[in-house]
Amino acid sequence: MVGLTYHLEMGFVHKMDYDEDASELFSKVHFEKKQDGGMELDVRTIKYETDLSCLLYKHWTLMDSMVHTPYVYGRMRLWEEQKGIGRLKTFFAEAGIEP
Protein backbone atom coordinates (compact mmCIF):
# COMPACT_ATOMS: atom_id res chain seq x y z
CA MET A 1 0.00 0.00 0.00
CA VAL A 2 2.86 2.37 0.83
CA GLY A 3 4.52 1.70 -2.53
CA LEU A 4 1.28 2.35 -4.38
CA THR A 5 0.76 5.63 -2.54
CA TYR A 6 4.35 6.62 -3.34
CA HIS A 7 3.63 6.07 -7.04
CA LEU A 8 0.58 8.32 -6.79
CA GLU A 9 2.51 11.07 -5.01
CA MET A 10 5.34 10.95 -7.55
CA GLY A 11 2.90 11.04 -10.46
CA PHE A 12 3.70 7.55 -11.76
CA VAL A 13 0.02 6.50 -11.68
CA HIS A 14 -3.20 8.41 -12.17
CA LYS A 15 -5.67 8.90 -9.31
CA MET A 16 -8.28 6.66 -10.96
CA ASP A 17 -5.77 3.79 -11.32
CA TYR A 18 -4.65 4.34 -7.72
CA ASP A 19 -8.23 4.12 -6.44
CA GLU A 20 -8.82 0.85 -8.33
CA ASP A 21 -5.56 -0.73 -7.16
CA ALA A 22 -6.03 0.47 -3.57
CA SER A 23 -9.52 -1.00 -3.37
CA GLU A 24 -8.18 -4.31 -4.73
CA LEU A 25 -5.42 -4.36 -2.11
CA PHE A 26 -7.89 -3.39 0.59
CA SER A 27 -10.15 -6.32 -0.31
CA LYS A 28 -7.19 -8.74 0.06
CA VAL A 29 -6.45 -7.73 3.64
CA HIS A 30 -7.62 -10.42 6.04
CA PHE A 31 -9.60 -8.92 8.88
CA GLU A 32 -9.79 -10.72 12.17
CA LYS A 33 -12.03 -9.93 15.09
CA LYS A 34 -10.56 -10.28 18.55
CA GLN A 35 -12.48 -10.32 21.81
CA ASP A 36 -10.98 -8.19 24.56
CA GLY A 37 -13.04 -7.92 27.70
CA GLY A 38 -16.31 -8.22 25.83
CA MET A 39 -15.27 -5.65 23.17
CA GLU A 40 -14.60 -6.57 19.56
CA LEU A 41 -11.34 -5.22 18.10
CA ASP A 42 -9.97 -5.24 14.54
CA VAL A 43 -6.53 -6.81 14.57
CA ARG A 44 -5.46 -5.75 11.07
CA THR A 45 -6.90 -2.76 9.32
CA ILE A 46 -6.04 -0.30 6.59
CA LYS A 47 -7.00 3.24 7.42
CA TYR A 48 -7.15 5.97 4.79
CA GLU A 49 -6.08 9.39 5.99
CA THR A 50 -5.86 12.64 4.13
CA ASP A 51 -2.53 14.31 4.70
CA LEU A 52 -0.58 17.10 3.09
CA SER A 53 1.02 16.08 -0.18
CA CYS A 54 4.39 17.37 0.95
CA LEU A 55 7.58 15.36 0.67
CA LEU A 56 9.07 14.24 3.99
CA TYR A 57 6.58 16.44 5.86
CA LYS A 58 7.01 14.41 9.04
CA HIS A 59 10.81 14.75 8.95
CA TRP A 60 11.35 18.33 7.72
CA THR A 61 9.89 21.70 8.61
CA LEU A 62 6.74 22.67 6.74
CA MET A 63 8.71 25.29 4.80
CA ASP A 64 11.39 22.81 3.65
CA SER A 65 8.80 20.21 2.80
CA MET A 66 6.78 22.59 0.63
CA VAL A 67 9.89 23.94 -1.10
CA HIS A 68 10.82 20.38 -2.14
CA THR A 69 7.31 19.40 -3.30
CA PRO A 70 7.07 19.50 -7.12
CA TYR A 71 3.55 20.97 -7.21
CA VAL A 72 4.36 23.87 -4.87
CA TYR A 73 7.73 24.41 -6.55
CA GLY A 74 6.02 24.79 -9.93
CA ARG A 75 2.95 26.75 -8.86
CA MET A 76 4.86 29.31 -6.81
CA ARG A 77 7.80 29.42 -9.25
CA LEU A 78 10.29 28.83 -6.46
CA TRP A 79 13.19 28.76 -8.92
CA GLU A 80 12.90 32.57 -8.88
CA GLU A 81 14.90 32.71 -5.68
CA GLN A 82 13.75 35.92 -3.95
CA LYS A 83 10.28 36.26 -5.49
CA GLY A 84 9.44 32.56 -5.23
CA ILE A 85 10.31 32.23 -1.55
CA GLY A 86 8.54 35.55 -0.99
CA ARG A 87 5.37 34.09 -2.55
CA LEU A 88 5.61 31.08 -0.24
CA LYS A 89 6.14 33.26 2.84
CA THR A 90 3.17 35.41 1.78
CA PHE A 91 1.09 32.24 1.45
CA PHE A 92 2.04 31.23 5.00
CA ALA A 93 1.28 34.71 6.32
CA GLU A 94 -2.15 34.85 4.63
CA ALA A 95 -2.98 31.36 5.93
CA GLY A 96 -1.84 32.33 9.44
CA ILE A 97 0.81 29.60 9.55
CA GLU A 98 4.27 30.09 10.99
CA PRO A 99 6.72 28.28 8.67
C-alpha positions as CSV (number, residue, x, y, z in Angstrom):
1,M,0.0,0.0,0.0
2,V,2.9,2.4,0.8
3,G,4.5,1.7,-2.5
4,L,1.3,2.4,-4.4
5,T,0.8,5.6,-2.5
6,Y,4.3,6.6,-3.3
7,H,3.6,6.1,-7.0
8,L,0.6,8.3,-6.8
9,E,2.5,11.1,-5.0
10,M,5.3,11.0,-7.6
11,G,2.9,11.0,-10.5
12,F,3.7,7.5,-11.8
13,V,0.0,6.5,-11.7
14,H,-3.2,8.4,-12.2
15,K,-5.7,8.9,-9.3
16,M,-8.3,6.7,-11.0
17,D,-5.8,3.8,-11.3
18,Y,-4.6,4.3,-7.7
19,D,-8.2,4.1,-6.4
20,E,-8.8,0.9,-8.3
21,D,-5.6,-0.7,-7.2
22,A,-6.0,0.5,-3.6
23,S,-9.5,-1.0,-3.4
24,E,-8.2,-4.3,-4.7
25,L,-5.4,-4.4,-2.1
26,F,-7.9,-3.4,0.6
27,S,-10.1,-6.3,-0.3
28,K,-7.2,-8.7,0.1
29,V,-6.4,-7.7,3.6
30,H,-7.6,-10.4,6.0
31,F,-9.6,-8.9,8.9
32,E,-9.8,-10.7,12.2
33,K,-12.0,-9.9,15.1
34,K,-10.6,-10.3,18.6
35,Q,-12.5,-10.3,21.8
36,D,-11.0,-8.2,24.6
37,G,-13.0,-7.9,27.7
38,G,-16.3,-8.2,25.8
39,M,-15.3,-5.7,23.2
40,E,-14.6,-6.6,19.6
41,L,-11.3,-5.2,18.1
42,D,-10.0,-5.2,14.5
43,V,-6.5,-6.8,14.6
44,R,-5.5,-5.8,11.1
45,T,-6.9,-2.8,9.3
46,I,-6.0,-0.3,6.6
47,K,-7.0,3.2,7.4
48,Y,-7.1,6.0,4.8
49,E,-6.1,9.4,6.0
50,T,-5.9,12.6,4.1
51,D,-2.5,14.3,4.7
52,L,-0.6,17.1,3.1
53,S,1.0,16.1,-0.2
54,C,4.4,17.4,0.9
55,L,7.6,15.4,0.7
56,L,9.1,14.2,4.0
57,Y,6.6,16.4,5.9
58,K,7.0,14.4,9.0
59,H,10.8,14.8,9.0
60,W,11.3,18.3,7.7
61,T,9.9,21.7,8.6
62,L,6.7,22.7,6.7
63,M,8.7,25.3,4.8
64,D,11.4,22.8,3.6
65,S,8.8,20.2,2.8
66,M,6.8,22.6,0.6
67,V,9.9,23.9,-1.1
68,H,10.8,20.4,-2.1
69,T,7.3,19.4,-3.3
70,P,7.1,19.5,-7.1
71,Y,3.6,21.0,-7.2
72,V,4.4,23.9,-4.9
73,Y,7.7,24.4,-6.5
74,G,6.0,24.8,-9.9
75,R,2.9,26.7,-8.9
76,M,4.9,29.3,-6.8
77,R,7.8,29.4,-9.2
78,L,10.3,28.8,-6.5
79,W,13.2,28.8,-8.9
80,E,12.9,32.6,-8.9
81,E,14.9,32.7,-5.7
82,Q,13.7,35.9,-3.9
83,K,10.3,36.3,-5.5
84,G,9.4,32.6,-5.2
85,I,10.3,32.2,-1.6
86,G,8.5,35.5,-1.0
87,R,5.4,34.1,-2.5
88,L,5.6,31.1,-0.2
89,K,6.1,33.3,2.8
90,T,3.2,35.4,1.8
91,F,1.1,32.2,1.5
92,F,2.0,31.2,5.0
93,A,1.3,34.7,6.3
94,E,-2.1,34.9,4.6
95,A,-3.0,31.4,5.9
96,G,-1.8,32.3,9.4
97,I,0.8,29.6,9.5
98,E,4.3,30.1,11.0
99,P,6.7,28.3,8.7
